């Protein structure tokens, strides 16, 4: 069974999944490993966040454009959410993608 995380923005649901291929695309676009990017996220938060959204869209939403991922970020914020809330959702995406066991998202 394929696992994914559902992100709801503007009443629309988006299925996100971090596969090996998606992670490699994210790393190529960022020019560094995903974990290095996350460790230094405070230096480049928006680009890193949008790039993760974009990459996580690819497995279940083929050819989802990067510009649309940036719009998705803007729409999420416009819906009254914060960057901190989006980071929590990304943490849940990592959990759904098998990066750590359920319930360990607060330790990531």
C-alpha positions in Angstrom: 0.0 0.0 0.0 1.4 3.4 -1.0 1.3 5.9 1.8 0.9 9.6 1.3 0.1 12.8 3.2 -2.9 14.9 2.3 -2.4 18.7 2.4 -5.6 20.7 2.1 -5.2 24.2 0.7 -8.2 26.4 -0.4 -10.6 23.5 0.1 -8.6 21.3 -2.4 -6.8 18.2 -1.3 -3.2 17.4 -2.5 -1.6 14.0 -2.0 2.1 14.3 -1.2 4.6 11.6 -1.0 8.4 11.5 -0.6 9.8 8.7 -2.7 13.5 8.2 -3.5 13.0 9.8 -6.9 11.2 12.8 -5.3 13.9 13.3 -2.8 16.6 13.2 -5.5 14.7 15.8 -7.5 14.4 18.0 -4.3 18.1 17.6 -3.6 19.1 18.4 -7.2 17.0 21.6 -7.2 18.3 22.7 -3.8 21.9 21.7 -4.6 22.3 19.9 -1.3 21.0 16.9 0.6 17.5 17.1 2.0 18.8 16.8 5.6 21.4 19.4 5.1 18.7 21.7 3.7 16.5 21.0 6.7 19.3 21.6 9.2 19.9 25.1 7.7 16.3 25.8 6.9 16.3 29.1 8.8 18.7 30.4 6.1 16.5 29.6 3.2 13.1 28.6 4.6 10.7 29.6 1.8 12.7 28.1 -1.1 13.3 24.9 0.9 9.6 24.6 1.9 8.4 25.2 -1.7 10.9 22.8 -3.1 9.8 20.1 -0.7 6.2 20.7 -1.6 7.1 20.6 -5.3 9.1 17.4 -5.0 6.5 15.6 -2.8 3.8 16.4 -5.4 5.7 14.6 -8.2 4.9 10.9 -7.4 1.1 11.4 -7.3 0.7 14.6 -9.3 3.1 14.1 -12.2 4.6 17.2 -13.7 3.3 19.5 -11.0 5.1 22.7 -11.9 7.4 24.5 -9.4 5.5 27.7 -10.0 2.3 26.0 -8.9 4.1 24.8 -5.7 5.0 28.4 -4.9 1.4 29.4 -5.5 0.3 26.6 -3.2 2.6 28.0 -0.5 1.0 31.5 -1.0 -2.5 30.1 -0.9 -1.7 28.1 2.3 -0.6 31.3 4.0 -3.5 33.3 2.5 -5.8 30.7 4.0 -4.7 32.0 7.4 -2.0 29.4 8.2 1.5 30.2 9.3 4.9 29.0 8.1 5.2 27.1 11.4 1.9 25.3 10.6 3.2 24.3 7.2 6.4 23.0 8.7 4.4 20.8 11.0 2.5 19.5 8.0 5.8 18.8 6.2 6.9 16.9 9.4 3.8 14.8 9.1 4.7 14.2 5.4 8.1 12.9 6.5 6.3 10.5 8.9 3.9 9.3 6.3 6.8 8.7 3.9 8.5 6.5 6.4 11.4 8.7 7.6 10.5 7.9 11.2 8.0 6.0 13.2 4.6 7.5 13.9 4.6 9.7 17.0 8.2 10.8 16.5 7.5 13.9 14.5 8.2 16.2 17.4 11.8 14.8 17.5 12.5 15.6 13.8 
